[in-house]
Amino acid sequence: MVKVKNEYINREISWLHFNARVLQESADKNVPLIDRLRFLGIFSNNLDEFFKVRYATVKRIVDAGKTGKSVLGGEKAKDLLEEITKIVIAQQARSLEILRSIEKELKEENIFIITEQEVNGKQAEFIRDYYFKKVNQELMTIILNDLTEFPLLKDTAAYLAVKMVMKKDNFNNNGPNRYALIEIPKGIDRFVVLPKEGDKNYIIILDDLIRFCLDSVFTMFEYDSISAHMIKITRDAELDIDNDLTKSFIEKISSSVESRKISDPVRFVYDKSIDKDTLQFLKEKMNIEDTDSVIPGGRYHNRRDYMGFPSLGRQDLMYDKIEPLPVKGFSMQGSLLDLIAEKDYMIYTPYQSFSYVTKFLREAALDPKVRTIKITVYRLADDSQVASALINAAKNGKQVTVQIELQARFDETANIEYANQLQEEGVNLIFGVPGLKVHSKICMIEREEGEIIKRYGFVSTGNFNESTAKIYTDYTLFTAHEGILKDMSKVFGFFETNYKIYKYKHLIVSPHYTKFTFIKLIDDEIANAQAGKEAYIKVKMNSFTSYKMVDKLYEASRAGVKIQLIIRGICCLVPGVQGMSENIEAISVVDKFLEHPRVFIFGNEGNPKVFISSADWMTRNLDFRVEVGCPIYDPDIKEELLDTFEISWSDNVKARVFSDKQDNAYRKRKEGNSEIRSQFALYEYYQKKLES
């Protein structure tokens, strides 16, 4: 085997390169202008979460005095932190360049984002009025000089660090400068739309509106000059759950979420134009060392708020909204259960309507023959129709059991609220499995039909969330297949009796069987290749980090198995290396929608085996979560999954090619080939299916 420098790409570095692909979208002039701003917001939000979780984890290893080489792909944790900081500083600089370019293009569209120094007289009157009516009462302002202890800054909240150079006759024991912090209120829109002037739209960012009104904030001080620069910290978001047996699980999670507010900072970002003495004052008061992740940034932080940039009625500067399509033959006019009893159906959101999920649950809630409903919940929408349907079912006397994952990252508080609400309405709740997160996406109902109990259900690659279903691509299979649903019943049994390990004939279930099953399926393809038969593997996932599975695909590649990978995010595998992975190609598609499905296809001597799953090939999904994968038996649905994989694989507009260079190079379109933008082509595919 030809040796390469590294057999694996470090997962943290690979994640940063994924976020660079998001940043590419904000720079792509083929993306509508306002949506480019929103991609900039997604990039910033992603980076915040990265520091809260992944960077914080590596920092914990360093703080513990360990190298972490065994879990970091051979890289020392200390060196990795330095590499991350270097990459992030470069990406932040690039994001500022892109932002300036977008703002210039917005001006060409008569959309002006003005600073406090560009306000005219009429706008000043509006801003003062807006400040006193909406902002003044929301401001939290702290004078720092006289405090013996620096205030606790909120995780990822944005603050204006204010410096007042006092008049000479007002010197005090603290010296000529006074410092203060103003917390930017989260409850007020970050972008304040000013009165339109002719055909020109004006927006001022809330930070600058506050800067414009600083004299109103600090009326009691006499100063020669005043300035305000943005700072932000990011805290470790790991949950540390105590072992107090007197507390309920909800109480423990709630306490742990509260503890995040005082967890260690892992990043300090500041406006690089801030005065040196102000920066030094803050670092000393906050005990921030130069060895910490201290990152110079631009004038505005929390650029995640650009995800909510106002549309200003300019639909021409945003992606057209698509109307989710119905599934041919799967009519919502009558009973879905009657249709599912006859054959399986599948939806692919957002190309097709998520309403089938809520319709299924609402029908089950009202059907007198339905006795039980069981479902797993990971992330729900803010105003969830799914939760509403489950409560409705409980009120109608159904036995409703909800396995709700309270440790869903960053959704803990929302899930705790839903857990309390569901419990109050008589829903039976299960709070996970000790040591495991429940990430599976399954639902099953039991219906009395004559003298038998008939099961119906669905299994999905994504969450049962109406909001994310509009922007995340996911498959959901509706089935009455007796074997699949018998297995699903065992999964729900495992939630209630964790000590019992079930055997499954159809479903692929983590943590006991997923890795073993996929390794066996890969071994079958290796055997086919060695026997001179056609052998291939096609996989679509969010992330690929399991070194064991990477090694298995390297083994398959060396045996001659042709492998195609579509990985949206992290990919630790290095494709295309002679003697190691020359039979592996890998791409990432980042576009209008967030690619979220997990699909696994194995050649199987010309009769492909096809699966959908909630699990990526990550160690956590294979070994430390309850995940469910499901075989596709219906020949029409199997063909549909093969078709949609091929459409995604054929993308030559938004596909980036994975390589050891990690340069996010766009796939080159071969001469004579037409453009294929897979997400647009998939919608056309489903339109044609309806017409055929």
MOMOWO-V479380 format. One record per residue. N is the residue number from 0. RES is the residue in one letter. PSI is psi as a letter, one per 20 degrees, with the letter a starting at -180 (NA if undefined). BURIAL is # if it has 9 or more other ideal C-beta (glycine too) atoms within 8 Angstrom, else .. D_CENTER is the distance of its C-alpha to the mean C-alpha in Angstrom with 1 decimal. Layout:
N_RES_PSI_BURIAL_D_CENTER + N_RES_PSI_BURIAL_D_CENTER
//
This chain:
0_M_p_._37.2 + 1_V_p_._36.6 + 2_K_p_._35.0 + 3_V_r_#_32.1 + 4_K_g_._31.1 + 5_N_p_#_28.0 + 6_E_i_._27.2 + 7_Y_q_#_23.6 + 8_I_p_#_21.0 + 9_N_p_#_19.7 + 10_R_h_#_16.0 + 11_E_g_#_15.3 + 12_I_g_#_17.2 + 13_S_h_#_15.5 + 14_W_g_#_12.0 + 15_L_h_#_13.8 + 16_H_h_#_15.2 + 17_F_g_#_12.0 + 18_N_h_#_11.1 + 19_A_h_#_14.8 + 20_R_h_#_14.2 + 21_V_g_#_12.0 + 22_L_h_#_14.9 + 23_Q_h_#_17.3 + 24_E_h_#_16.2 + 25_S_h_#_17.2 + 26_A_i_#_20.5 + 27_D_o_._21.2 + 28_K_i_._24.1 + 29_N_i_._23.6 + 30_V_p_#_20.5 + 31_P_q_#_21.8 + 32_L_g_#_22.3 + 33_I_h_#_20.4 + 34_D_h_#_17.3 + 35_R_g_#_17.8 + 36_L_h_#_17.6 + 37_R_h_#_14.4 + 38_F_h_#_12.9 + 39_L_h_#_14.5 + 40_G_g_#_12.7 + 41_I_g_#_9.2 + 42_F_g_#_10.7 + 43_S_g_#_12.0 + 44_N_g_#_9.1 + 45_N_g_#_7.3 + 46_L_h_#_10.9 + 47_D_g_#_11.4 + 48_E_h_#_8.9 + 49_F_g_#_10.4 + 50_F_h_#_13.8 + 51_K_h_#_13.3 + 52_V_f_#_12.5 + 53_R_g_#_13.6 + 54_Y_g_#_16.3 + 55_A_h_#_17.5 + 56_T_g_#_18.0 + 57_V_h_#_20.1 + 58_K_h_#_21.9 + 59_R_h_#_22.9 + 60_I_g_#_24.5 + 61_V_g_#_26.4 + 62_D_h_._27.5 + 63_A_i_._28.8 + 64_G_k_._31.0 + 65_K_r_._29.5 + 66_T_h_._28.7 + 67_G_j_#_25.8 + 68_K_h_._27.0 + 69_S_h_._26.7 + 70_V_i_._23.0 + 71_L_k_#_22.1 + 72_G_k_#_23.6 + 73_G_i_._26.9 + 74_E_p_#_25.8 + 75_K_p_#_27.1 + 76_A_g_#_24.6 + 77_K_g_._26.6 + 78_D_h_._26.7 + 79_L_g_#_23.0 + 80_L_g_#_22.4 + 81_E_g_._24.8 + 82_E_g_#_23.3 + 83_I_g_#_19.8 + 84_T_g_#_21.5 + 85_K_g_._23.5 + 86_I_g_#_20.6 + 87_V_g_#_18.6 + 88_I_g_#_21.9 + 89_A_g_._22.5 + 90_Q_h_#_19.0 + 91_Q_g_#_19.6 + 92_A_g_._23.0 + 93_R_g_#_21.9 + 94_S_h_#_19.4 + 95_L_h_#_22.5 + 96_E_g_._24.6 + 97_I_g_#_22.2 + 98_L_g_#_22.2 + 99_R_h_._26.0 + 100_S_g_#_26.3 + 101_I_g_#_24.3 + 102_E_h_#_26.3 + 103_K_g_._29.4 + 104_E_h_#_28.5 + 105_L_h_#_27.8 + 106_K_h_#_31.3 + 107_E_h_._32.6 + 108_E_j_#_31.1 + 109_N_k_._32.9 + 110_I_o_#_29.8 + 111_F_p_#_30.6 + 112_I_o_._28.4 + 113_I_q_#_31.2 + 114_T_r_._31.7 + 115_E_i_#_34.1 + 116_Q_i_._36.8 + 117_E_j_._36.7 + 118_V_p_#_37.3 + 119_N_r_._40.5 + 120_G_g_._42.8 + 121_K_h_._41.6 + 122_Q_h_#_38.0 + 123_A_g_#_39.1 + 124_E_g_._40.7 + 125_F_g_#_37.5 + 126_I_g_#_35.4 + 127_R_g_#_37.9 + 128_D_g_._38.0 + 129_Y_g_#_34.2 + 130_Y_g_#_34.0 + 131_F_h_._36.7 + 132_K_h_._35.4 + 133_K_h_._31.7 + 134_V_g_#_30.9 + 135_N_g_#_33.8 + 136_Q_i_._33.5 + 137_E_i_#_29.8 + 138_L_p_#_30.3 + 139_M_o_._30.3 + 140_T_p_#_32.7 + 141_I_p_._33.9 + 142_I_p_#_37.0 + 143_L_h_#_36.5 + 144_N_g_._39.9 + 145_D_j_._41.6 + 146_L_p_#_38.9 + 147_T_h_._39.7 + 148_E_p_._36.0 + 149_F_p_._33.0 + 150_P_q_._30.7 + 151_L_o_._27.4 + 152_L_p_#_24.7 + 153_K_q_._21.5 + 154_D_p_#_18.2 + 155_T_j_#_16.8 + 156_A_q_#_19.4 + 157_A_p_#_21.3 + 158_Y_q_#_25.1 + 159_L_p_#_28.1 + 160_A_o_#_30.5 + 161_V_p_#_33.8 + 162_K_p_#_37.0 + 163_M_p_#_40.4 + 164_V_o_#_43.5 + 165_M_q_#_46.2 + 166_K_q_._49.6 + 167_K_h_._52.3 + 168_D_j_._54.2 + 169_N_k_#_51.2 + 170_F_q_._50.7 + 171_N_a_._49.8 + 172_N_i_._49.5 + 173_N_j_._45.9 + 174_G_a_._46.9 + 175_P_i_._46.6 + 176_N_q_#_42.8 + 177_R_q_#_40.8 + 178_Y_q_#_37.0 + 179_A_r_#_34.6 + 180_L_p_#_31.0 + 181_I_p_#_29.6 + 182_E_p_#_26.2 + 183_I_o_#_24.5 + 184_P_p_#_24.2 + 185_K_h_._20.8 + 186_G_j_._22.5 + 187_I_p_#_23.9 + 188_D_p_._22.4 + 189_R_h_#_21.7 + 190_F_o_#_23.5 + 191_V_o_#_27.0 + 192_V_p_._28.7 + 193_L_r_#_32.3 + 194_P_p_._35.2 + 195_K_q_._35.5 + 196_E_o_._38.5 + 197_G_c_._39.9 + 198_D_j_._37.2 + 199_K_p_._35.2 + 200_N_p_#_32.0 + 201_Y_p_#_31.5 + 202_I_p_#_28.5 + 203_I_p_#_28.6 + 204_I_q_#_25.7 + 205_L_h_#_26.2 + 206_D_g_#_26.7 + 207_D_h_#_29.6 + 208_L_g_#_31.0 + 209_I_g_#_31.3 + 210_R_g_#_32.9 + 211_F_h_#_35.3 + 212_C_j_#_36.3 + 213_L_h_#_36.6 + 214_D_h_._40.4 + 215_S_h_#_39.8 + 216_V_g_#_37.6 + 217_F_l_#_40.1 + 218_T_h_._43.4 + 219_M_i_._45.1 + 220_F_q_#_44.9 + 221_E_o_._47.3 + 222_Y_q_#_45.6 + 223_D_h_._46.5 + 224_S_q_._42.9 + 225_I_q_#_39.4 + 226_S_q_._36.0 + 227_A_p_#_32.4 + 228_H_q_#_29.5 + 229_M_q_#_25.9 + 230_I_r_#_24.5 + 231_K_q_#_21.3 + 232_I_q_#_20.5 + 233_T_p_#_17.4 + 234_R_q_#_18.2 + 235_D_p_#_17.5 + 236_A_j_#_15.0 + 237_E_p_#_16.5 + 238_L_p_#_18.1 + 239_D_o_._21.8 + 240_I_p_._23.3 + 241_D_r_._27.0 + 242_N_k_._29.6 + 243_D_o_._31.7 + 244_L_i_._33.0 + 245_T_i_._34.2 + 246_K_q_#_30.7 + 247_S_r_._28.6 + 248_F_h_#_25.2 + 249_I_g_#_23.8 + 250_E_g_._25.9 + 251_K_g_#_24.7 + 252_I_g_#_21.0 + 253_S_g_#_21.9 + 254_S_g_#_24.0 + 255_S_g_#_21.4 + 256_V_g_#_18.9 + 257_E_h_._21.9 + 258_S_h_#_22.6 + 259_R_h_#_19.4 + 260_K_h_#_21.3 + 261_I_j_._23.9 + 262_S_r_#_22.2 + 263_D_p_._23.0 + 264_P_q_#_21.8 + 265_V_i_#_20.1 + 266_R_p_#_20.1 + 267_F_o_#_22.5 + 268_V_p_#_22.1 + 269_Y_q_#_25.1 + 270_D_o_#_26.7 + 271_K_i_._28.7 + 272_S_j_._31.6 + 273_I_q_#_32.1 + 274_D_q_._35.7 + 275_K_h_._36.2 + 276_D_h_._38.0 + 277_T_g_#_35.2 + 278_L_g_#_32.6 + 279_Q_g_._35.1 + 280_F_g_#_35.8 + 281_L_g_#_32.2 + 282_K_h_#_31.6 + 283_E_g_._34.8 + 284_K_h_._34.0 + 285_M_j_#_30.5 + 286_N_l_._31.8 + 287_I_p_#_29.4 + 288_E_q_._30.8 + 289_D_i_._30.6 + 290_T_i_._29.2 + 291_D_r_#_26.0 + 292_S_n_#_23.1 + 293_V_o_#_24.7 + 294_I_o_#_23.2 + 295_P_p_#_25.2 + 296_G_a_#_23.3 + 297_G_a_#_24.3 + 298_R_h_._25.9 + 299_Y_p_._22.7 + 300_H_a_#_19.7 + 301_N_l_#_16.6 + 302_R_i_#_16.2 + 303_R_h_#_12.8 + 304_D_i_#_15.4 + 305_Y_i_#_16.1 + 306_M_h_#_13.3 + 307_G_k_#_16.1 + 308_F_p_#_19.0 + 309_P_q_._21.9 + 310_S_h_#_22.9 + 311_L_k_._26.6 + 312_G_j_._27.5 + 313_R_m_#_26.9 + 314_Q_h_._25.4 + 315_D_i_._26.9 + 316_L_j_#_24.3 + 317_M_q_#_21.3 + 318_Y_q_._20.2 + 319_D_p_._22.3 + 320_K_p_._20.8 + 321_I_q_._21.5 + 322_E_o_._23.2 + 323_P_p_#_21.8 + 324_L_q_#_24.6 + 325_P_r_#_26.5 + 326_V_p_#_27.1 + 327_K_p_._30.7 + 328_G_i_._32.9 + 329_F_m_#_30.3 + 330_S_p_._31.8 + 331_M_j_#_30.5 + 332_Q_h_._34.1 + 333_G_b_._35.4 + 334_S_p_._34.2 + 335_L_h_#_31.1 + 336_L_h_#_32.4 + 337_D_g_._35.6 + 338_L_g_#_33.8 + 339_I_h_#_31.6 + 340_A_h_._34.8 + 341_E_h_._36.1 + 342_K_r_._33.2 + 343_D_q_#_29.5 + 344_Y_q_#_27.2 + 345_M_q_#_23.7 + 346_I_q_#_21.2 + 347_Y_n_#_18.6 + 348_T_q_#_16.4 + 349_P_j_#_16.2 + 350_Y_h_#_19.4 + 351_Q_r_#_21.0 + 352_S_p_#_21.1 + 353_F_i_#_18.9 + 354_S_h_._22.1 + 355_Y_h_#_23.6 + 356_V_g_#_21.5 + 357_T_h_#_22.8 + 358_K_g_#_26.2 + 359_F_g_#_26.4 + 360_L_h_#_25.8 + 361_R_h_#_28.1 + 362_E_g_#_30.8 + 363_A_h_#_30.6 + 364_A_h_#_30.8 + 365_L_h_._34.1 + 366_D_o_#_35.7 + 367_P_h_._38.6 + 368_K_i_._38.5 + 369_V_p_#_35.0 + 370_R_g_#_35.4 + 371_T_q_#_32.0 + 372_I_p_#_28.3 + 373_K_p_#_25.8 + 374_I_q_#_22.0 + 375_T_q_#_19.0 + 376_V_p_#_16.4 + 377_Y_g_#_12.9 + 378_R_p_#_11.2 + 379_L_q_#_13.6 + 380_A_r_#_13.9 + 381_D_g_._15.8 + 382_D_n_._18.9 + 383_S_p_#_18.5 + 384_Q_h_#_21.2 + 385_V_g_#_20.4 + 386_A_g_#_21.4 + 387_S_g_._24.3 + 388_A_h_#_25.5 + 389_L_g_#_25.5 + 390_I_g_#_27.5 + 391_N_g_#_29.8 + 392_A_g_#_30.4 + 393_A_h_#_31.3 + 394_K_h_._33.7 + 395_N_j_._35.3 + 396_G_j_._36.2 + 397_K_q_#_33.6 + 398_Q_o_._32.5 + 399_V_p_#_28.8 + 400_T_p_#_26.8 + 401_V_o_#_23.1 + 402_Q_o_#_21.4 + 403_I_p_#_18.7 + 404_E_o_#_16.4 + 405_L_i_#_16.9 + 406_Q_k_#_15.0 + 407_A_o_#_11.5 + 408_R_p_._9.7 + 409_F_i_._10.0 + 410_D_j_#_11.2 + 411_E_g_#_14.5 + 412_T_g_._16.7 + 413_A_g_#_15.8 + 414_N_h_#_16.4 + 415_I_g_#_19.6 + 416_E_g_._20.8 + 417_Y_h_#_20.3 + 418_A_g_#_22.0 + 419_N_g_#_24.9 + 420_Q_g_#_25.2 + 421_L_g_#_25.3 + 422_Q_g_._27.7 + 423_E_h_._30.0 + 424_E_j_#_30.2 + 425_G_j_._31.4 + 426_V_p_#_28.4 + 427_N_p_._28.6 + 428_L_q_#_25.6 + 429_I_p_#_24.7 + 430_F_m_._22.7 + 431_G_a_#_21.5 + 432_V_p_#_23.4 + 433_P_p_._24.6 + 434_G_i_._22.8 + 435_L_q_#_20.2 + 436_K_q_#_16.9 + 437_V_o_#_17.1 + 438_H_j_#_14.1 + 439_S_q_#_16.4 + 440_K_n_#_16.3 + 441_I_q_#_20.0 + 442_C_q_#_22.7 + 443_M_p_#_26.4 + 444_I_q_#_29.4 + 445_E_p_#_33.1 + 446_R_p_#_35.7 + 447_E_o_#_39.5 + 448_E_n_._41.2 + 449_G_c_._44.9 + 450_E_j_._45.6 + 451_I_r_._42.3 + 452_I_o_._38.7 + 453_K_p_#_36.4 + 454_R_q_#_32.7 + 455_Y_q_#_30.0 + 456_G_r_#_26.2 + 457_F_q_#_22.9 + 458_V_p_#_20.3 + 459_S_r_#_16.9 + 460_T_i_#_14.1 + 461_G_r_#_11.6 + 462_N_q_#_11.6 + 463_F_m_#_14.7 + 464_N_o_#_13.2 + 465_E_h_#_15.2 + 466_S_g_._13.0 + 467_T_h_#_9.9 + 468_A_i_#_12.7 + 469_K_i_#_13.8 + 470_I_i_._11.1 + 471_Y_p_#_9.6 + 472_T_p_#_12.4 + 473_D_q_#_13.6 + 474_Y_q_#_17.1 + 475_T_p_#_18.9 + 476_L_p_#_22.5 + 477_F_p_#_25.2 + 478_T_q_#_28.1 + 479_A_j_#_31.3 + 480_H_o_#_31.9 + 481_E_g_._34.0 + 482_G_g_._33.0 + 483_I_g_#_29.2 + 484_L_h_#_29.5 + 485_K_g_#_31.9 + 486_D_g_#_29.4 + 487_M_h_#_26.7 + 488_S_h_#_29.3 + 489_K_h_#_29.6 + 490_V_g_#_25.9 + 491_F_h_#_26.4 + 492_G_h_#_29.6 + 493_F_h_#_27.9 + 494_F_h_#_25.8 + 495_E_h_._29.1 + 496_T_n_._31.2 + 497_N_h_._29.0 + 498_Y_i_._32.1 + 499_K_p_._32.8 + 500_I_o_._31.3 + 501_Y_q_#_31.6 + 502_K_q_._32.3 + 503_Y_p_#_30.6 + 504_K_h_._32.3 + 505_H_g_#_29.5 + 506_L_q_#_26.0 + 507_I_o_#_24.3 + 508_V_p_#_23.1 + 509_S_q_#_21.6 + 510_P_j_#_22.6 + 511_H_h_._26.2 + 512_Y_i_#_26.2 + 513_T_g_#_23.1 + 514_K_g_#_23.9 + 515_F_g_._27.6 + 516_T_g_#_27.3 + 517_F_h_#_25.3 + 518_I_g_#_27.7 + 519_K_g_._30.6 + 520_L_h_#_29.3 + 521_I_g_#_29.0 + 522_D_h_._32.5 + 523_D_g_#_33.8 + 524_E_h_#_32.8 + 525_I_g_#_34.3 + 526_A_g_._37.5 + 527_N_g_#_37.6 + 528_A_g_#_37.2 + 529_Q_h_._40.0 + 530_A_j_._42.1 + 531_G_j_._41.9 + 532_K_r_._39.8 + 533_E_p_._36.8 + 534_A_p_#_33.7 + 535_Y_q_#_30.1 + 536_I_p_#_26.5 + 537_K_p_#_23.6 + 538_V_p_#_20.1 + 539_K_p_#_16.7 + 540_M_r_#_13.6 + 541_N_g_#_10.1 + 542_S_q_#_11.7 + 543_F_o_#_15.4 + 544_T_i_#_16.6 + 545_S_o_#_19.5 + 546_Y_h_#_22.6 + 547_K_g_._24.8 + 548_M_h_#_23.1 + 549_V_g_#_23.3 + 550_D_h_._26.9 + 551_K_h_#_27.6 + 552_L_h_#_26.4 + 553_Y_g_#_28.6 + 554_E_g_#_31.4 + 555_A_g_#_30.9 + 556_S_g_#_30.9 + 557_R_h_#_34.2 + 558_A_i_#_35.6 + 559_G_j_#_35.0 + 560_V_p_#_32.1 + 561_K_p_._30.3 + 562_I_p_#_26.5 + 563_Q_p_#_23.9 + 564_L_p_#_20.2 + 565_I_o_#_17.3 + 566_I_o_#_14.4 + 567_R_g_#_11.3 + 568_G_d_#_10.2 + 569_I_p_#_12.5 + 570_C_o_#_16.0 + 571_C_i_#_18.7 + 572_L_q_#_21.4 + 573_V_o_#_23.8 + 574_P_r_#_25.1 + 575_G_k_#_28.5 + 576_V_p_#_30.5 + 577_Q_p_._34.1 + 578_G_i_._35.2 + 579_M_g_#_31.7 + 580_S_k_#_29.2 + 581_E_i_#_31.3 + 582_N_j_#_30.5 + 583_I_p_#_26.7 + 584_E_q_#_24.8 + 585_A_p_#_21.1 + 586_I_r_#_19.1 + 587_S_p_#_15.6 + 588_V_o_#_15.1 + 589_V_p_#_13.0 + 590_D_b_#_14.3 + 591_K_g_._14.3 + 592_F_q_#_11.8 + 593_L_o_._8.6 + 594_E_p_#_10.4 + 595_H_i_#_9.4 + 596_P_q_#_13.0 + 597_R_o_#_14.9 + 598_V_p_#_18.5 + 599_F_p_#_21.4 + 600_I_p_#_24.8 + 601_F_p_#_28.0 + 602_G_g_#_31.2 + 603_N_l_#_33.5 + 604_E_l_._36.7 + 605_G_i_._36.0 + 606_N_m_._34.6 + 607_P_p_#_30.9 + 608_K_p_#_29.0 + 609_V_p_#_25.6 + 610_F_q_#_22.9 + 611_I_q_#_19.5 + 612_S_r_#_17.4 + 613_S_i_#_14.4 + 614_A_p_#_14.8 + 615_D_r_#_13.9 + 616_W_m_#_16.8 + 617_M_q_#_15.6 + 618_T_g_._18.1 + 619_R_h_._16.2 + 620_N_h_#_15.7 + 621_L_h_#_19.3 + 622_D_h_#_21.1 + 623_F_j_#_19.4 + 624_R_q_#_17.7 + 625_V_o_#_19.2 + 626_E_q_#_17.9 + 627_V_p_#_19.9 + 628_G_q_#_20.7 + 629_C_p_#_23.2 + 630_P_q_#_25.9 + 631_I_o_#_26.6 + 632_Y_h_._30.4 + 633_D_p_#_31.0 + 634_P_h_._32.3 + 635_D_g_._31.1 + 636_I_h_#_27.5 + 637_K_g_#_27.8 + 638_E_h_._29.1 + 639_E_g_#_26.4 + 640_L_h_#_23.7 + 641_L_g_#_25.8 + 642_D_g_#_26.2 + 643_T_h_#_22.6 + 644_F_g_#_21.8 + 645_E_h_._24.8 + 646_I_g_#_23.6 + 647_S_g_#_20.3 + 648_W_h_#_22.3 + 649_S_i_#_24.8 + 650_D_p_#_22.5 + 651_N_k_#_24.4 + 652_V_g_#_22.8 + 653_K_j_#_19.1 + 654_A_p_#_19.3 + 655_R_q_#_19.3 + 656_V_p_#_21.5 + 657_F_p_#_20.7 + 658_S_r_#_23.8 + 659_D_i_#_25.2 + 660_K_h_._25.3 + 661_Q_l_#_21.5 + 662_D_j_._22.3 + 663_N_k_#_19.8 + 664_A_p_._22.9 + 665_Y_q_#_22.6 + 666_R_p_#_24.4 + 667_K_p_._28.0 + 668_R_p_._29.4 + 669_K_q_._32.7 + 670_E_p_._35.8 + 671_G_i_._36.7 + 672_N_q_._33.3 + 673_S_r_._31.8 + 674_E_p_._28.3 + 675_I_o_#_25.6 + 676_R_o_#_22.3 + 677_S_g_#_20.7 + 678_Q_h_#_18.5 + 679_F_h_._21.7 + 680_A_h_#_23.9 + 681_L_h_#_22.1 + 682_Y_g_#_22.7 + 683_E_h_._26.3 + 684_Y_g_#_26.6 + 685_Y_h_#_25.9 + 686_Q_g_#_28.3 + 687_K_h_._30.9 + 688_K_h_#_30.5 + 689_L_h_#_31.4 + 690_E_h_._34.3 + 691_S_NA_._35.7
//
